[in-house]
Amino acid sequence: MNEQKAKFTWHYYVMATGALLAMLSGTLGSVNGVITGLSLSLVSLPRLPLKTLTRLAFMAAFIGLYVFSFPDPDVVRDKMAGQHIPMDPALMSPSGHAEMSAPTAPVAAKPEVEKEGSMEIEPTPGS
C-alpha cells in the first residue's frame, strides 16, 4: 500500500489532446491527421526517455504536420454538409458529377409496349 503514485503532469494533457485531435481528423477522413495525432500522444508518454527539449521539438513537428494534413476547406465543408466527394475517379458518375456511387451494371432497356390497333401476330412455338 506504500506504492508511489505517478505524478499527473502535463504529459497526460498532451496525450489526451493528441487522442482528441486523432478522433477529430478521423471524422473528416484524414488518415494523415489520425497518424499525426496518435504520434503526438505517443511521443508525450512520460515513460519515454526523451529530454524535454527533444520531446518539445517532436511535438512541434507533429503539430505542424497535423495542421497541414487536412484537405482544402471546400472539401471539408462539403463533407460536413453531407455531400460525399469521391477520392477515386473510377467512382465518378458518367455525367461528371461528384457523387459517391459504386460501379453498377448497365440497366437493360425495357421492352416497348405495343400500341393500340396494332395487328401484328407473333408466331407461336410449334406452328
C-alpha positions in Angstrom: 0.0 0.0 0.0 3.0 2.3 0.2 3.4 2.4 -3.6 4.2 5.7 -5.1 1.7 7.1 -7.5 2.8 8.5 -10.7 2.7 12.3 -10.9 0.0 13.7 -13.1 2.0 16.0 -15.3 1.5 18.0 -18.5 2.4 14.9 -20.5 -1.1 13.4 -19.9 -2.8 16.5 -21.1 -0.8 16.4 -24.3 -1.6 12.7 -24.7 -5.3 13.4 -24.3 -5.1 16.3 -26.8 -3.4 14.1 -29.3 -6.1 11.4 -29.0 -8.8 14.1 -29.4 -7.0 15.5 -32.5 -6.8 12.0 -33.9 -10.6 11.5 -33.4 -11.4 14.9 -35.0 -9.3 14.1 -38.1 -10.9 10.7 -38.3 -14.3 12.3 -38.7 -13.0 14.1 -41.7 -11.3 11.0 -43.1 -7.8 12.4 -42.9 -5.6 9.4 -42.3 -2.5 11.6 -42.0 -4.2 13.5 -39.3 -5.1 10.4 -37.3 -1.5 9.1 -37.6 -0.1 12.5 -36.6 -2.5 12.8 -33.6 -1.6 9.4 -32.3 2.1 10.1 -32.8 1.7 13.2 -30.7 0.1 11.1 -28.0 2.9 8.5 -28.1 5.8 11.0 -28.1 4.3 12.6 -25.0 4.4 9.4 -22.9 6.3 10.2 -19.7 8.0 6.8 -19.7 9.9 7.6 -22.9 13.5 8.6 -22.1 13.5 11.8 -24.0 14.8 15.1 -22.9 12.3 18.0 -22.6 13.8 19.9 -25.5 13.8 16.8 -27.8 10.2 16.0 -26.8 9.1 19.5 -27.4 10.8 19.5 -30.8 8.9 16.3 -31.8 5.7 17.7 -30.5 6.1 20.9 -32.5 6.9 18.9 -35.6 3.8 16.7 -35.2 1.5 19.7 -34.6 2.9 21.3 -37.8 2.2 18.1 -39.7 -1.2 17.9 -38.2 -2.2 21.4 -39.3 -1.3 20.6 -42.9 -2.8 17.1 -43.0 -6.4 18.3 -43.7 -7.9 18.7 -47.2 -9.0 22.0 -48.6 -11.7 23.9 -46.7 -14.2 23.5 -49.5 -13.8 19.7 -49.3 -14.3 19.8 -45.5 -17.4 22.0 -45.9 -18.9 19.6 -48.5 -18.2 16.6 -46.3 -19.7 18.2 -43.2 -22.8 19.2 -45.3 -23.4 15.6 -46.2 -22.2 15.8 -49.8 -19.9 12.9 -50.5 -16.8 13.6 -52.6 -15.2 10.5 -54.1 -11.5 10.2 -53.9 -11.3 7.7 -56.7 -12.1 8.9 -60.3 -13.5 5.5 -61.1 -16.4 6.2 -58.8 -17.4 9.4 -60.6 -20.7 9.2 -62.4 -20.7 9.3 -66.2 -22.2 12.8 -66.1 -19.2 14.1 -64.3 -21.0 14.9 -61.1 -19.0 14.1 -57.9 -21.4 11.7 -56.2 -20.4 8.6 -54.3 -21.7 5.6 -56.0 -20.5 2.1 -56.6 -20.0 0.9 -60.2 -23.1 -0.7 -61.4 -24.0 -2.9 -64.3 -25.8 -1.2 -67.2 -29.5 -1.3 -67.0 -31.3 -3.3 -69.7 -33.8 -1.4 -71.9 -37.5 -2.1 -71.1 -39.4 -3.7 -73.9 -41.8 -1.3 -75.7 -45.5 -1.6 -75.2 -47.4 -2.3 -78.4 -49.7 0.5 -79.5 -53.5 0.0 -79.7 -54.7 -1.1 -83.1 -51.6 -3.0 -83.9 -52.5 -6.2 -85.7 -49.1 -8.0 -85.7 -49.4 -11.6 -84.6 -46.5 -13.2 -83.0 -45.7 -16.7 -84.2 -46.4 -19.3 -81.5 -43.9 -22.0 -80.9 -44.7 -25.2 -82.8 -46.6 -23.6 -85.7 
